[in-house]
Amino acid sequence: MPIISMFHGVIIRMFFNDDKKHHIPHIHAEYQGKEAVYSIIDGDRLGGEIQVSREKLVLAWIEIHKEDLQAAWNLAIHGSGILPIKGLE
């Protein structure tokens, strides 16, 4: 699962061909050994849990990069390469 972004200790990944379990476009956010899955569409947490302060950063990042994330998702579900997306500063 490629890393598409990193910021403030959070690693954002997107699986290839990962539309079976959650059935909607989503990302995986990892922080200090914990992982949560978030919808690209509305930022809803689909599973898992990370520190609240980092979750707020992930949700802001999703909102800022929603179009880029949707484009990356479309590539990922077809097995194509994904370009990195800028993190938060």
Phi and psi in radians as a Rosetta constraint file:
Dihedral C 1 N 2 CA 2 C 2 CIRCULARHARMONIC -1.252 0.35
Dihedral N 2 CA 2 C 2 N 3 CIRCULARHARMONIC 2.557 0.35
Dihedral C 2 N 3 CA 3 C 3 CIRCULARHARMONIC -1.387 0.35
Dihedral N 3 CA 3 C 3 N 4 CIRCULARHARMONIC 2.189 0.35
Dihedral C 3 N 4 CA 4 C 4 CIRCULARHARMONIC -1.814 0.35
Dihedral N 4 CA 4 C 4 N 5 CIRCULARHARMONIC -0.299 0.35
Dihedral C 4 N 5 CA 5 C 5 CIRCULARHARMONIC -2.869 0.35
Dihedral N 5 CA 5 C 5 N 6 CIRCULARHARMONIC 2.763 0.35
Dihedral C 5 N 6 CA 6 C 6 CIRCULARHARMONIC -2.535 0.35
Dihedral N 6 CA 6 C 6 N 7 CIRCULARHARMONIC 2.379 0.35
Dihedral C 6 N 7 CA 7 C 7 CIRCULARHARMONIC -2.822 0.35
Dihedral N 7 CA 7 C 7 N 8 CIRCULARHARMONIC 2.445 0.35
Dihedral C 7 N 8 CA 8 C 8 CIRCULARHARMONIC 0.853 0.35
Dihedral N 8 CA 8 C 8 N 9 CIRCULARHARMONIC 0.662 0.35
Dihedral C 8 N 9 CA 9 C 9 CIRCULARHARMONIC 1.446 0.35
Dihedral N 9 CA 9 C 9 N 10 CIRCULARHARMONIC -0.043 0.35
Dihedral C 9 N 10 CA 10 C 10 CIRCULARHARMONIC -1.625 0.35
Dihedral N 10 CA 10 C 10 N 11 CIRCULARHARMONIC 2.339 0.35
Dihedral C 10 N 11 CA 11 C 11 CIRCULARHARMONIC -1.898 0.35
Dihedral N 11 CA 11 C 11 N 12 CIRCULARHARMONIC 2.215 0.35
Dihedral C 11 N 12 CA 12 C 12 CIRCULARHARMONIC -1.875 0.35
Dihedral N 12 CA 12 C 12 N 13 CIRCULARHARMONIC 2.220 0.35
Dihedral C 12 N 13 CA 13 C 13 CIRCULARHARMONIC -2.200 0.35
Dihedral N 13 CA 13 C 13 N 14 CIRCULARHARMONIC 2.748 0.35
Dihedral C 13 N 14 CA 14 C 14 CIRCULARHARMONIC -2.400 0.35
Dihedral N 14 CA 14 C 14 N 15 CIRCULARHARMONIC 2.177 0.35
Dihedral C 14 N 15 CA 15 C 15 CIRCULARHARMONIC -1.333 0.35
Dihedral N 15 CA 15 C 15 N 16 CIRCULARHARMONIC 2.592 0.35
Dihedral C 15 N 16 CA 16 C 16 CIRCULARHARMONIC -1.372 0.35
Dihedral N 16 CA 16 C 16 N 17 CIRCULARHARMONIC 2.501 0.35
Dihedral C 16 N 17 CA 17 C 17 CIRCULARHARMONIC 0.899 0.35
Dihedral N 17 CA 17 C 17 N 18 CIRCULARHARMONIC 0.739 0.35
Dihedral C 17 N 18 CA 18 C 18 CIRCULARHARMONIC -1.880 0.35
Dihedral N 18 CA 18 C 18 N 19 CIRCULARHARMONIC 0.953 0.35
Dihedral C 18 N 19 CA 19 C 19 CIRCULARHARMONIC -2.007 0.35
Dihedral N 19 CA 19 C 19 N 20 CIRCULARHARMONIC 0.228 0.35
Dihedral C 19 N 20 CA 20 C 20 CIRCULARHARMONIC -1.568 0.35
Dihedral N 20 CA 20 C 20 N 21 CIRCULARHARMONIC -0.799 0.35
Dihedral C 20 N 21 CA 21 C 21 CIRCULARHARMONIC -1.304 0.35
Dihedral N 21 CA 21 C 21 N 22 CIRCULARHARMONIC -0.898 0.35
Dihedral C 21 N 22 CA 22 C 22 CIRCULARHARMONIC -1.664 0.35
Dihedral N 22 CA 22 C 22 N 23 CIRCULARHARMONIC -0.354 0.35
Dihedral C 22 N 23 CA 23 C 23 CIRCULARHARMONIC 1.124 0.35
Dihedral N 23 CA 23 C 23 N 24 CIRCULARHARMONIC 0.164 0.35
Dihedral C 23 N 24 CA 24 C 24 CIRCULARHARMONIC -2.416 0.35
Dihedral N 24 CA 24 C 24 N 25 CIRCULARHARMONIC 2.763 0.35
Dihedral C 24 N 25 CA 25 C 25 CIRCULARHARMONIC -1.050 0.35
Dihedral N 25 CA 25 C 25 N 26 CIRCULARHARMONIC 2.305 0.35
Dihedral C 25 N 26 CA 26 C 26 CIRCULARHARMONIC -2.714 0.35
Dihedral N 26 CA 26 C 26 N 27 CIRCULARHARMONIC 2.891 0.35
Dihedral C 26 N 27 CA 27 C 27 CIRCULARHARMONIC -2.199 0.35
Dihedral N 27 CA 27 C 27 N 28 CIRCULARHARMONIC 2.823 0.35
Dihedral C 27 N 28 CA 28 C 28 CIRCULARHARMONIC -1.956 0.35
Dihedral N 28 CA 28 C 28 N 29 CIRCULARHARMONIC 2.185 0.35
Dihedral C 28 N 29 CA 29 C 29 CIRCULARHARMONIC -1.943 0.35
Dihedral N 29 CA 29 C 29 N 30 CIRCULARHARMONIC 2.247 0.35
Dihedral C 29 N 30 CA 30 C 30 CIRCULARHARMONIC -2.046 0.35
Dihedral N 30 CA 30 C 30 N 31 CIRCULARHARMONIC 2.402 0.35
Dihedral C 30 N 31 CA 31 C 31 CIRCULARHARMONIC -2.657 0.35
Dihedral N 31 CA 31 C 31 N 32 CIRCULARHARMONIC 2.163 0.35
Dihedral C 31 N 32 CA 32 C 32 CIRCULARHARMONIC 0.833 0.35
Dihedral N 32 CA 32 C 32 N 33 CIRCULARHARMONIC 0.846 0.35
Dihedral C 32 N 33 CA 33 C 33 CIRCULARHARMONIC 1.416 0.35
Dihedral N 33 CA 33 C 33 N 34 CIRCULARHARMONIC -0.014 0.35
Dihedral C 33 N 34 CA 34 C 34 CIRCULARHARMONIC -1.936 0.35
Dihedral N 34 CA 34 C 34 N 35 CIRCULARHARMONIC 2.727 0.35
Dihedral C 34 N 35 CA 35 C 35 CIRCULARHARMONIC -2.394 0.35
Dihedral N 35 CA 35 C 35 N 36 CIRCULARHARMONIC 2.499 0.35
Dihedral C 35 N 36 CA 36 C 36 CIRCULARHARMONIC -2.358 0.35
Dihedral N 36 CA 36 C 36 N 37 CIRCULARHARMONIC 2.689 0.35
Dihedral C 36 N 37 CA 37 C 37 CIRCULARHARMONIC -2.019 0.35
Dihedral N 37 CA 37 C 37 N 38 CIRCULARHARMONIC 2.311 0.35
Dihedral C 37 N 38 CA 38 C 38 CIRCULARHARMONIC -2.213 0.35
Dihedral N 38 CA 38 C 38 N 39 CIRCULARHARMONIC 2.453 0.35
Dihedral C 38 N 39 CA 39 C 39 CIRCULARHARMONIC -1.195 0.35
Dihedral N 39 CA 39 C 39 N 40 CIRCULARHARMONIC 2.369 0.35
Dihedral C 39 N 40 CA 40 C 40 CIRCULARHARMONIC -1.289 0.35
Dihedral N 40 CA 40 C 40 N 41 CIRCULARHARMONIC -0.521 0.35
Dihedral C 40 N 41 CA 41 C 41 CIRCULARHARMONIC -1.161 0.35
Dihedral N 41 CA 41 C 41 N 42 CIRCULARHARMONIC -0.867 0.35
Dihedral C 41 N 42 CA 42 C 42 CIRCULARHARMONIC -2.333 0.35
Dihedral N 42 CA 42 C 42 N 43 CIRCULARHARMONIC 0.053 0.35
Dihedral C 42 N 43 CA 43 C 43 CIRCULARHARMONIC 1.378 0.35
Dihedral N 43 CA 43 C 43 N 44 CIRCULARHARMONIC 0.040 0.35
Dihedral C 43 N 44 CA 44 C 44 CIRCULARHARMONIC -1.034 0.35
Dihedral N 44 CA 44 C 44 N 45 CIRCULARHARMONIC 2.443 0.35
Dihedral C 44 N 45 CA 45 C 45 CIRCULARHARMONIC -1.385 0.35
Dihedral N 45 CA 45 C 45 N 46 CIRCULARHARMONIC 2.167 0.35
Dihedral C 45 N 46 CA 46 C 46 CIRCULARHARMONIC -1.663 0.35
Dihedral N 46 CA 46 C 46 N 47 CIRCULARHARMONIC -0.300 0.35
Dihedral C 46 N 47 CA 47 C 47 CIRCULARHARMONIC 3.097 0.35
Dihedral N 47 CA 47 C 47 N 48 CIRCULARHARMONIC 2.829 0.35
Dihedral C 47 N 48 CA 48 C 48 CIRCULARHARMONIC 1.281 0.35
Dihedral N 48 CA 48 C 48 N 49 CIRCULARHARMONIC -2.990 0.35
Dihedral C 48 N 49 CA 49 C 49 CIRCULARHARMONIC -2.849 0.35
Dihedral N 49 CA 49 C 49 N 50 CIRCULARHARMONIC 2.415 0.35
Dihedral C 49 N 50 CA 50 C 50 CIRCULARHARMONIC -2.266 0.35
Dihedral N 50 CA 50 C 50 N 51 CIRCULARHARMONIC 2.975 0.35
Dihedral C 50 N 51 CA 51 C 51 CIRCULARHARMONIC -0.917 0.35
Dihedral N 51 CA 51 C 51 N 52 CIRCULARHARMONIC 2.389 0.35
Dihedral C 51 N 52 CA 52 C 52 CIRCULARHARMONIC -0.975 0.35
Dihedral N 52 CA 52 C 52 N 53 CIRCULARHARMONIC -0.742 0.35
Dihedral C 52 N 53 CA 53 C 53 CIRCULARHARMONIC -1.100 0.35
Dihedral N 53 CA 53 C 53 N 54 CIRCULARHARMONIC -0.621 0.35
Dihedral C 53 N 54 CA 54 C 54 CIRCULARHARMONIC -1.335 0.35
Dihedral N 54 CA 54 C 54 N 55 CIRCULARHARMONIC -0.601 0.35
Dihedral C 54 N 55 CA 55 C 55 CIRCULARHARMONIC -1.049 0.35
Dihedral N 55 CA 55 C 55 N 56 CIRCULARHARMONIC -0.713 0.35
Dihedral C 55 N 56 CA 56 C 56 CIRCULARHARMONIC -1.059 0.35
Dihedral N 56 CA 56 C 56 N 57 CIRCULARHARMONIC -0.685 0.35
Dihedral C 56 N 57 CA 57 C 57 CIRCULARHARMONIC -1.147 0.35
Dihedral N 57 CA 57 C 57 N 58 CIRCULARHARMONIC -0.746 0.35
Dihedral C 57 N 58 CA 58 C 58 CIRCULARHARMONIC -1.075 0.35
Dihedral N 58 CA 58 C 58 N 59 CIRCULARHARMONIC -0.766 0.35
Dihedral C 58 N 59 CA 59 C 59 CIRCULARHARMONIC -1.128 0.35
Dihedral N 59 CA 59 C 59 N 60 CIRCULARHARMONIC -0.694 0.35
Dihedral C 59 N 60 CA 60 C 60 CIRCULARHARMONIC -1.115 0.35
Dihedral N 60 CA 60 C 60 N 61 CIRCULARHARMONIC -0.739 0.35
Dihedral C 60 N 61 CA 61 C 61 CIRCULARHARMONIC -1.097 0.35
Dihedral N 61 CA 61 C 61 N 62 CIRCULARHARMONIC -0.744 0.35
Dihedral C 61 N 62 CA 62 C 62 CIRCULARHARMONIC -1.034 0.35
Dihedral N 62 CA 62 C 62 N 63 CIRCULARHARMONIC -0.796 0.35
Dihedral C 62 N 63 CA 63 C 63 CIRCULARHARMONIC -1.075 0.35
Dihedral N 63 CA 63 C 63 N 64 CIRCULARHARMONIC -0.766 0.35
Dihedral C 63 N 64 CA 64 C 64 CIRCULARHARMONIC -1.137 0.35
Dihedral N 64 CA 64 C 64 N 65 CIRCULARHARMONIC -0.665 0.35
Dihedral C 64 N 65 CA 65 C 65 CIRCULARHARMONIC -1.939 0.35
Dihedral N 65 CA 65 C 65 N 66 CIRCULARHARMONIC 0.452 0.35
Dihedral C 65 N 66 CA 66 C 66 CIRCULARHARMONIC -0.965 0.35
Dihedral N 66 CA 66 C 66 N 67 CIRCULARHARMONIC -0.783 0.35
Dihedral C 66 N 67 CA 67 C 67 CIRCULARHARMONIC -1.161 0.35
Dihedral N 67 CA 67 C 67 N 68 CIRCULARHARMONIC -0.752 0.35
Dihedral C 67 N 68 CA 68 C 68 CIRCULARHARMONIC -1.085 0.35
Dihedral N 68 CA 68 C 68 N 69 CIRCULARHARMONIC -0.708 0.35
Dihedral C 68 N 69 CA 69 C 69 CIRCULARHARMONIC -1.154 0.35
Dihedral N 69 CA 69 C 69 N 70 CIRCULARHARMONIC -0.700 0.35
Dihedral C 69 N 70 CA 70 C 70 CIRCULARHARMONIC -1.130 0.35
Dihedral N 70 CA 70 C 70 N 71 CIRCULARHARMONIC -0.712 0.35
Dihedral C 70 N 71 CA 71 C 71 CIRCULARHARMONIC -1.113 0.35
Dihedral N 71 CA 71 C 71 N 72 CIRCULARHARMONIC -0.745 0.35
Dihedral C 71 N 72 CA 72 C 72 CIRCULARHARMONIC -1.112 0.35
Dihedral N 72 CA 72 C 72 N 73 CIRCULARHARMONIC -0.711 0.35
Dihedral C 72 N 73 CA 73 C 73 CIRCULARHARMONIC -1.053 0.35
Dihedral N 73 CA 73 C 73 N 74 CIRCULARHARMONIC -0.791 0.35
Dihedral C 73 N 74 CA 74 C 74 CIRCULARHARMONIC -1.046 0.35
Dihedral N 74 CA 74 C 74 N 75 CIRCULARHARMONIC -0.667 0.35
Dihedral C 74 N 75 CA 75 C 75 CIRCULARHARMONIC -1.193 0.35
Dihedral N 75 CA 75 C 75 N 76 CIRCULARHARMONIC -0.775 0.35
Dihedral C 75 N 76 CA 76 C 76 CIRCULARHARMONIC -1.105 0.35
Dihedral N 76 CA 76 C 76 N 77 CIRCULARHARMONIC -0.745 0.35
Dihedral C 76 N 77 CA 77 C 77 CIRCULARHARMONIC -1.222 0.35
Dihedral N 77 CA 77 C 77 N 78 CIRCULARHARMONIC -0.274 0.35
Dihedral C 77 N 78 CA 78 C 78 CIRCULARHARMONIC -1.758 0.35
Dihedral N 78 CA 78 C 78 N 79 CIRCULARHARMONIC 0.144 0.35
Dihedral C 78 N 79 CA 79 C 79 CIRCULARHARMONIC 1.362 0.35
Dihedral N 79 CA 79 C 79 N 80 CIRCULARHARMONIC 0.244 0.35
Dihedral C 79 N 80 CA 80 C 80 CIRCULARHARMONIC -1.521 0.35
Dihedral N 80 CA 80 C 80 N 81 CIRCULARHARMONIC 2.863 0.35
Dihedral C 80 N 81 CA 81 C 81 CIRCULARHARMONIC -1.174 0.35
Dihedral N 81 CA 81 C 81 N 82 CIRCULARHARMONIC 2.598 0.35
Dihedral C 81 N 82 CA 82 C 82 CIRCULARHARMONIC -1.974 0.35
Dihedral N 82 CA 82 C 82 N 83 CIRCULARHARMONIC 2.344 0.35
Dihedral C 82 N 83 CA 83 C 83 CIRCULARHARMONIC -1.468 0.35
Dihedral N 83 CA 83 C 83 N 84 CIRCULARHARMONIC 2.579 0.35
Dihedral C 83 N 84 CA 84 C 84 CIRCULARHARMONIC -1.096 0.35
Dihedral N 84 CA 84 C 84 N 85 CIRCULARHARMONIC 2.654 0.35
Dihedral C 84 N 85 CA 85 C 85 CIRCULARHARMONIC -2.071 0.35
Dihedral N 85 CA 85 C 85 N 86 CIRCULARHARMONIC 2.335 0.35
Dihedral C 85 N 86 CA 86 C 86 CIRCULARHARMONIC -0.982 0.35
Dihedral N 86 CA 86 C 86 N 87 CIRCULARHARMONIC 2.403 0.35
Dihedral C 86 N 87 CA 87 C 87 CIRCULARHARMONIC -1.487 0.35
Dihedral N 87 CA 87 C 87 N 88 CIRCULARHARMONIC -3.103 0.35
Dihedral C 87 N 88 CA 88 C 88 CIRCULARHARMONIC -1.438 0.35
Dihedral N 88 CA 88 C 88 N 89 CIRCULARHARMONIC 2.599 0.35
